[in-house]
Amino acid sequence: MIKKLALVFMLCLTPLVVFSQDQSFDNFIDVELAISDVSMTAEGMVITYEGTAGKYGLVHATHNMVATNDENTKGYFTGTVQAINDKGVLEKSATLGLWSRDGTNLKVYGFDDDNSSRILHISTVDLRTKTFQARVWELD
């Protein structure tokens, strides 16, 4: 468990170290998706999102949330993201990152690694209203 957490932490910081000098954070895309499902597993919670996200088109994403404390107020996640753009082209990517929870609200810090670019997203997930709001930056 500690090894997985250390790996996730290192992978999350690597793009920031590599790209921090060249990256402009002025260009971002705001995305809002709906939570389509929340499931409990032995490891934690699985949240599935769906909706239309600007240039990415129809998006489906899953975050497999694993808590790293007894209060279940923080942890890491892994998952997948799939987007089908207006031309019908499908792209899939892996996603991973860290999260924290305050009541029914989650703050999610994640990275996606797809074919065309690495993506950083900082998101707010409201389990009560079933919404996912993200600010997305394409890092390369």
N, C-alpha and C positions, 0 to 999 in steps of 0.2 A: 504494500500500500504506500509506504513512504517512498519507495523507488519510483512508483508511478507518479506520485505527486511531484517529486523532484524533476522528473522528465517533463511533465506538463509545464511546470514553472519555467524550466530552461527553454523549452520550445516557444513559450509565450514571449519571453524576453529577447530571444535571438533576433527576430525581425526588427525590433526597436533598436537594438544595438547596431545592426547592419545598415539600416535605412534612416536612422535618426538625423543624419547630416543632410541627406538629399530630399527628405520627404516634406512636402507642404501639407499642412493639415487644414488649409483653407478650402480645399475642394473635397466635399463630402456629399453623400446622398442620404436623405432621410427616408427610412423605410418603416412602414407599419404593416404588421401581419396579425392575423387572428390565431389564437390558440385553438387548435382543433381537437386536441386530446391531452389529458394528463393521466398518466398511469404510474402506479407504484410497483417497484420491483424489490428484490432482496438487496440490491445495491443502492437504491434510492428512488429517484423520480425521473420519469421520461416525459418530456414535453414536446409535442408536435405542433408545428406552426404551418400556416398556409396563407397565401394571398398574392396579390399582384404588387410587384416592387419595381416600378419605373422601368429602366432599360433592361433589367434582369428578366422581366416578364413574370410568368407564373412560378411562384417559389413554394417549395415544400421543404421543411427543415425539421430535424429531430435533435434534441439535446438530451443526452443521458447524464443526468445530474447525480453526482456522488458527493455526499457530505464528508467533511474531514474533521468535524467536531461533534460532540454528543448532542448539542442543541440544534443541529441541522441548520445552522445559520451561515455556513460558508462551505465551499468545496470546489471541485473541478468538474468539467464536463467534456465529453467527446460526442461526436455525432456526425451527421451527414447533411448536406444541403444540395438540393436539386432545383435547377431553374430551366424553364422552357421559354425562350424569347419569342417575339412576334413572328419570326421566320420559322419557328418550329424546331430550332436547334436546342438540344438538351445538353446541359453541362452539370456535372456532379463534382462535389468537392468534400473533403474531410474538414471538420471543424473541431476546435478544441479551445479550452480556456478556463477561466475562473469565474466564480459567482459568489454573491453574498445575498442573504435574505433578511428583510425586515418586515415581519408580519406576512402579508400576502404579496409583497413586492420583492422582486429579485433584481439585482444589478448584475449584468453579465458582460464580461470582457472576453472577447473571443477573436480567434484567427481562423480564416478559411484558406485553404491552399487549392485553388482550382487551376485549370490549364492556362488561362490567360494572365492571371495576376494573383498576388497574395492580398488578402482582404483583412482589415482590422475592423471589428465592429464593437461598439459600446452600446449596450441595450438596457432597456427597462422592461421587465416582464411583470404584468399585473395579473395575478392568478384570479382575482375577484372579477375583473372586467374582461378577462381572457384576451388581453392585448399584448403585443410585442412591438415596442418602438425602438428602432436602432438608428444610429448614425454610423455610416459605412464609409471607410476610406480604402481606395485601391492603392496599395503600396508600391506596385511596380507594373 
